Amino acid sequence: MKVLGIIPARGGSKGVLRKNIREVDGKPLIHYTIDTALKSSKISKLLVTTDDLEIKEVSEQAGCEVQLRSKENATDTAKIEGVIEEVLSKLDENFDIIILLQPTAPIRETDDIDNVIKMFSENQIIESVVSVIELDDIHPARMYTLGEKAEMISLNPELEKKRRQELPKVYLRNGSIYAVRTDIFKKEGKVITANKKAYIMPESKWANVDTERDLIITEALIKLWKKGEL
């Protein structure tokens, strides 16, 4: 089974400027994802897709192949599906599985990558796999929309007053790993399909950089991760 690993790294991030190559505990953020993915025994080809020459240089320094993407697929509104389609169109080989590894969610093990890929070989019916974490007290039962005068409207009135121990388990996409069969992606144009399975990762390793605050938290977690304390 041939597997294509794609690390998407646009240069024009706004929430955290240059976040993909910001230094985090001694090395660029994107290096954590590259380093982990390069150790995978199941990824046949790994590449970074970017529109940015500095990201290209930093990625190549980590030993990763880089494909430059078009301006159309480097805007704030560009969808990841279009990015993947462009990557595939520039390759002269075929792959059975596409695995997407976001550099902004850097804390994952090589075993996580290999385990997700293994799920496809063990179950031919699976179309896509998404990594998730189990949420505890951050639960839809504790969430609300607000009316015009700040009146609280429960997302789930039936569960609003339940104790934490009584709440059903819920799971959140953690942004770390998305994988899809290539033929299904080409047919449906989707990374997350109707027939999908979850790959559960520990909440302790949940880090996703969208803000400067996230970056501070991620660096603290990475320091613990390096010491084997997560």
C-alpha positions as a Markdown table, in Angstrom:
| # | Residue | x | y | z |
|---|---|---|---|---|
| 1 | Met | 0.0 | 0.0 | 0.0 |
| 2 | Lys | 1.5 | 3.3 | -1.1 |
| 3 | Val | 0.9 | 6.3 | 1.2 |
| 4 | Leu | 1.4 | 9.9 | 0.4 |
| 5 | Gly | 2.1 | 12.2 | 3.4 |
| 6 | Ile | 1.3 | 15.9 | 2.9 |
| 7 | Ile | 2.3 | 18.6 | 5.3 |
| 8 | Pro | 0.4 | 21.8 | 4.3 |
| 9 | Ala | 2.2 | 25.0 | 5.3 |
| 10 | Arg | 0.9 | 28.3 | 4.0 |
| 11 | Gly | 3.1 | 31.4 | 4.4 |
| 12 | Gly | 0.4 | 33.9 | 5.0 |
| 13 | Ser | -1.0 | 32.9 | 8.5 |
| 14 | Lys | -2.6 | 35.8 | 10.3 |
| 15 | Gly | -3.5 | 34.7 | 13.8 |
| 16 | Val | 0.2 | 33.9 | 14.5 |
| 17 | Leu | 2.5 | 35.5 | 11.9 |
| 18 | Arg | 4.9 | 33.0 | 10.3 |
| 19 | Lys | 3.6 | 30.4 | 12.7 |
| 20 | Asn | 4.8 | 27.3 | 10.7 |
| 21 | Ile | 8.4 | 28.4 | 11.1 |
| 22 | Arg | 8.3 | 30.1 | 14.4 |
| 23 | Glu | 10.9 | 28.8 | 16.8 |
| 24 | Val | 9.4 | 26.5 | 19.4 |
| 25 | Asp | 11.7 | 25.1 | 22.1 |
| 26 | Gly | 14.7 | 25.4 | 19.8 |
| 27 | Lys | 13.5 | 24.6 | 16.3 |
| 28 | Pro | 10.9 | 25.7 | 13.8 |
| 29 | Leu | 7.4 | 24.5 | 14.5 |
| 30 | Ile | 7.1 | 22.6 | 11.2 |
| 31 | His | 10.2 | 20.5 | 12.0 |
| 32 | Tyr | 8.3 | 18.6 | 14.7 |
| 33 | Thr | 5.9 | 17.2 | 12.1 |
| 34 | Ile | 8.5 | 16.6 | 9.5 |
| 35 | Asp | 10.8 | 14.8 | 12.0 |
| 36 | Thr | 8.0 | 12.5 | 13.2 |
| 37 | Ala | 6.7 | 11.7 | 9.7 |
| 38 | Leu | 10.1 | 10.9 | 8.3 |
| 39 | Lys | 10.4 | 8.2 | 10.9 |
| 40 | Ser | 7.3 | 6.5 | 9.7 |
| 41 | Ser | 7.8 | 3.1 | 8.0 |
| 42 | Lys | 4.5 | 3.3 | 6.2 |
| 43 | Ile | 4.7 | 6.7 | 4.4 |
| 44 | Ser | 6.0 | 6.1 | 0.9 |
| 45 | Lys | 6.5 | 9.7 | 0.0 |
| 46 | Leu | 6.4 | 12.8 | 2.2 |
| 47 | Leu | 6.3 | 16.4 | 1.1 |
| 48 | Val | 5.5 | 19.9 | 2.3 |
| 49 | Thr | 3.2 | 22.0 | 0.2 |
| 50 | Thr | 3.8 | 25.7 | 0.5 |
| 51 | Asp | 3.7 | 29.0 | -1.3 |
| 52 | Asp | 6.5 | 30.5 | 0.8 |
| 53 | Leu | 10.2 | 30.3 | -0.1 |
| 54 | Glu | 11.4 | 30.6 | 3.5 |
| 55 | Ile | 9.1 | 27.7 | 4.6 |
| 56 | Lys | 10.5 | 25.8 | 1.6 |
| 57 | Glu | 14.1 | 26.3 | 2.7 |
| 58 | Val | 13.3 | 25.5 | 6.4 |
| 59 | Ser | 11.5 | 22.3 | 5.4 |
| 60 | Glu | 14.3 | 21.2 | 3.1 |
| 61 | Gln | 16.8 | 21.7 | 5.9 |
| 62 | Ala | 14.8 | 19.1 | 7.9 |
| 63 | Gly | 15.2 | 16.7 | 4.9 |
| 64 | Cys | 11.7 | 17.0 | 3.5 |
| 65 | Glu | 10.8 | 17.3 | -0.2 |
| 66 | Val | 8.8 | 20.5 | -1.0 |
| 67 | Gln | 6.2 | 21.3 | -3.6 |
| 68 | Leu | 5.4 | 24.9 | -4.3 |
| 69 | Arg | 1.7 | 25.6 | -4.6 |
| 70 | Ser | -0.2 | 28.1 | -6.7 |
| 71 | Lys | -1.3 | 31.5 | -5.5 |
| 72 | Glu | -4.9 | 30.3 | -5.8 |
| 73 | Asn | -4.3 | 27.6 | -3.2 |
| 74 | Ala | -2.4 | 30.0 | -0.9 |
| 75 | Thr | -5.2 | 32.4 | 0.0 |
| 76 | Asp | -7.1 | 32.7 | 3.3 |
| 77 | Thr | -10.1 | 31.1 | 1.7 |
| 78 | Ala | -8.4 | 28.3 | -0.2 |
| 79 | Lys | -9.7 | 24.9 | 0.8 |
| 80 | Ile | -7.4 | 22.0 | 1.7 |
| 81 | Glu | -9.1 | 19.8 | -0.9 |
| 82 | Gly | -7.8 | 22.1 | -3.6 |
| 83 | Val | -4.3 | 22.0 | -2.2 |
| 84 | Ile | -4.4 | 18.2 | -2.2 |
| 85 | Glu | -5.7 | 18.1 | -5.7 |
| 86 | Glu | -2.9 | 20.3 | -6.9 |
| 87 | Val | -0.3 | 18.1 | -5.1 |
| 88 | Leu | -1.7 | 15.0 | -6.8 |
| 89 | Ser | -1.8 | 16.7 | -10.3 |
| 90 | Lys | 2.0 | 17.4 | -10.1 |
| 91 | Leu | 3.0 | 13.9 | -9.1 |
| 92 | Asp | 3.7 | 11.1 | -11.7 |
| 93 | Glu | 2.9 | 8.3 | -9.4 |
| 94 | Asn | -0.2 | 6.9 | -7.7 |
| 95 | Phe | -0.9 | 6.4 | -4.0 |
| 96 | Asp | -3.5 | 4.3 | -2.2 |
| 97 | Ile | -3.8 | 6.6 | 0.9 |
| 98 | Ile | -3.3 | 10.3 | 1.5 |
| 99 | Ile | -2.4 | 11.3 | 5.0 |
| 100 | Leu | -2.5 | 15.0 | 6.0 |
| 101 | Leu | -0.3 | 16.1 | 8.9 |
| 102 | Gln | -0.9 | 19.7 | 10.0 |
| 103 | Pro | 2.3 | 21.4 | 11.4 |
| 104 | Thr | 0.2 | 23.5 | 13.7 |
| 105 | Ala | -0.7 | 20.3 | 15.7 |
| 106 | Pro | 2.9 | 19.1 | 16.3 |
| 107 | Ile | 2.6 | 16.7 | 19.1 |
| 108 | Arg | 2.1 | 13.2 | 17.6 |
| 109 | Glu | 4.1 | 10.1 | 17.7 |
| 110 | Thr | 5.3 | 8.1 | 14.6 |
| 111 | Asp | 3.2 | 5.3 | 16.0 |
| 112 | Asp | 0.1 | 7.5 | 15.7 |
| 113 | Ile | 0.8 | 7.9 | 12.0 |
| 114 | Asp | 1.5 | 4.3 | 11.4 |
| 115 | Asn | -1.5 | 3.2 | 13.4 |
| 116 | Val | -3.8 | 5.4 | 11.3 |
| 117 | Ile | -2.4 | 3.9 | 8.1 |
| 118 | Lys | -2.7 | 0.4 | 9.5 |
| 119 | Met | -6.5 | 1.0 | 10.0 |
| 120 | Phe | -7.0 | 1.1 | 6.3 |
| 121 | Ser | -5.2 | -2.2 | 5.6 |
| 122 | Glu | -7.1 | -3.9 | 8.4 |
| 123 | Asn | -10.5 | -2.7 | 7.2 |
| 124 | Gln | -11.1 | -2.3 | 3.5 |
| 125 | Ile | -14.5 | -0.5 | 4.1 |
| 126 | Ile | -13.0 | 2.5 | 5.9 |
| 127 | Glu | -12.8 | 5.5 | 3.6 |
| 128 | Ser | -11.2 | 8.1 | 5.9 |
| 129 | Val | -9.7 | 8.4 | 9.4 |
| 130 | Val | -9.6 | 11.5 | 11.6 |
| 131 | Ser | -7.6 | 11.9 | 14.8 |
| 132 | Val | -9.7 | 13.0 | 17.8 |
| 133 | Ile | -9.4 | 13.5 | 21.5 |
| 134 | Glu | -12.0 | 12.8 | 24.2 |
| 135 | Leu | -13.4 | 15.9 | 25.9 |
| 136 | Asp | -14.1 | 15.9 | 29.6 |
| 137 | Asp | -15.7 | 19.0 | 31.1 |
| 138 | Ile | -15.3 | 20.9 | 27.8 |
| 139 | His | -18.6 | 19.4 | 26.7 |
| 140 | Pro | -21.5 | 20.6 | 24.5 |
| 141 | Ala | -23.7 | 20.2 | 27.6 |
| 142 | Arg | -21.8 | 23.2 | 29.0 |
| 143 | Met | -22.1 | 25.3 | 25.8 |
| 144 | Tyr | -24.5 | 28.0 | 24.8 |
| 145 | Thr | -25.4 | 30.4 | 22.1 |
| 146 | Leu | -26.5 | 33.9 | 23.2 |
| 147 | Gly | -29.6 | 35.8 | 22.3 |
| 148 | Glu | -29.7 | 39.5 | 21.4 |
| 149 | Lys | -29.8 | 40.5 | 25.1 |
| 150 | Ala | -27.1 | 37.9 | 26.2 |
| 151 | Glu | -29.7 | 35.3 | 27.2 |
| 152 | Met | -28.1 | 31.9 | 27.4 |
| 153 | Ile | -29.5 | 29.2 | 25.0 |
| 154 | Ser | -28.3 | 25.7 | 25.8 |
| 155 | Leu | -26.9 | 23.7 | 22.9 |
| 156 | Asn | -28.3 | 20.6 | 24.7 |
| 157 | Pro | -31.0 | 21.4 | 27.2 |
| 158 | Glu | -31.5 | 17.8 | 28.2 |
| 159 | Leu | -27.9 | 17.5 | 29.3 |
| 160 | Glu | -27.4 | 21.0 | 30.7 |
| 161 | Lys | -27.8 | 20.1 | 34.4 |
| 162 | Lys | -26.2 | 16.6 | 34.3 |
| 163 | Arg | -23.2 | 15.9 | 36.3 |
| 164 | Arg | -19.9 | 15.4 | 34.4 |
| 165 | Gln | -20.0 | 11.7 | 35.2 |
| 166 | Glu | -23.4 | 11.3 | 33.7 |
| 167 | Leu | -22.5 | 13.0 | 30.3 |
| 168 | Pro | -22.0 | 10.8 | 27.2 |
| 169 | Lys | -18.5 | 10.8 | 25.8 |
| 170 | Val | -17.8 | 13.3 | 23.1 |
| 171 | Tyr | -14.8 | 13.7 | 20.8 |
| 172 | Leu | -13.1 | 16.7 | 19.1 |
| 173 | Arg | -11.0 | 16.7 | 16.0 |
| 174 | Asn | -7.6 | 17.6 | 17.3 |
| 175 | Gly | -6.2 | 18.7 | 13.9 |
| 176 | Ser | -3.2 | 16.2 | 14.0 |
| 177 | Ile | -4.0 | 13.5 | 11.4 |
| 178 | Tyr | -6.5 | 13.3 | 8.5 |
| 179 | Ala | -6.3 | 10.3 | 6.1 |
| 180 | Val | -8.4 | 9.3 | 3.2 |
| 181 | Arg | -8.3 | 6.7 | 0.4 |
| 182 | Thr | -7.0 | 8.4 | -2.7 |
| 183 | Asp | -9.7 | 6.9 | -5.0 |
| 184 | Ile | -12.4 | 8.1 | -2.6 |
| 185 | Phe | -10.8 | 11.6 | -2.5 |
| 186 | Lys | -10.7 | 11.8 | -6.2 |
| 187 | Lys | -14.3 | 10.7 | -6.5 |
| 188 | Glu | -15.8 | 12.9 | -3.7 |
| 189 | Gly | -13.3 | 15.7 | -3.3 |
| 190 | Lys | -13.4 | 15.3 | 0.5 |
| 191 | Val | -10.9 | 14.5 | 3.1 |
| 192 | Ile | -13.6 | 13.7 | 5.7 |
| 193 | Thr | -16.0 | 11.3 | 4.2 |
| 194 | Ala | -19.3 | 9.9 | 5.4 |
| 195 | Asn | -17.7 | 6.5 | 6.1 |
| 196 | Lys | -15.1 | 7.6 | 8.6 |
| 197 | Lys | -13.4 | 6.2 | 11.7 |
| 198 | Ala | -11.9 | 7.9 | 14.6 |
| 199 | Tyr | -8.3 | 7.5 | 15.8 |
| 200 | Ile | -8.3 | 8.5 | 19.5 |
| 201 | Met | -5.2 | 10.4 | 20.8 |
| 202 | Pro | -4.6 | 11.4 | 24.4 |
| 203 | Glu | -5.9 | 14.8 | 25.4 |
| 204 | Ser | -2.6 | 15.5 | 27.2 |
| 205 | Lys | -0.9 | 15.8 | 23.8 |
| 206 | Trp | -3.6 | 18.2 | 22.4 |
| 207 | Ala | -1.9 | 21.3 | 20.9 |
| 208 | Asn | -3.1 | 23.3 | 18.0 |
| 209 | Val | -1.6 | 26.7 | 17.2 |
| 210 | Asp | -4.0 | 29.3 | 16.0 |
| 211 | Thr | -3.1 | 32.2 | 18.4 |
| 212 | Glu | -0.1 | 33.5 | 20.3 |
| 213 | Arg | -1.5 | 32.0 | 23.5 |
| 214 | Asp | -1.7 | 28.6 | 21.7 |
| 215 | Leu | 2.0 | 28.9 | 20.8 |
| 216 | Ile | 3.0 | 29.5 | 24.4 |
| 217 | Ile | 0.9 | 26.5 | 25.6 |
| 218 | Thr | 2.3 | 24.3 | 22.8 |
| 219 | Glu | 5.9 | 25.2 | 23.7 |
| 220 | Ala | 5.3 | 24.2 | 27.3 |
| 221 | Leu | 3.7 | 20.9 | 26.2 |
| 222 | Ile | 6.5 | 20.2 | 23.8 |
| 223 | Lys | 9.1 | 20.6 | 26.6 |
| 224 | Leu | 7.2 | 18.0 | 28.6 |
| 225 | Trp | 6.7 | 15.8 | 25.6 |
| 226 | Lys | 10.5 | 15.7 | 25.0 |
| 227 | Lys | 11.0 | 14.6 | 28.5 |
| 228 | Gly | 8.4 | 11.8 | 28.2 |
| 229 | Glu | 6.1 | 13.5 | 30.7 |
| 230 | Leu | 2.9 | 13.8 | 28.6 |
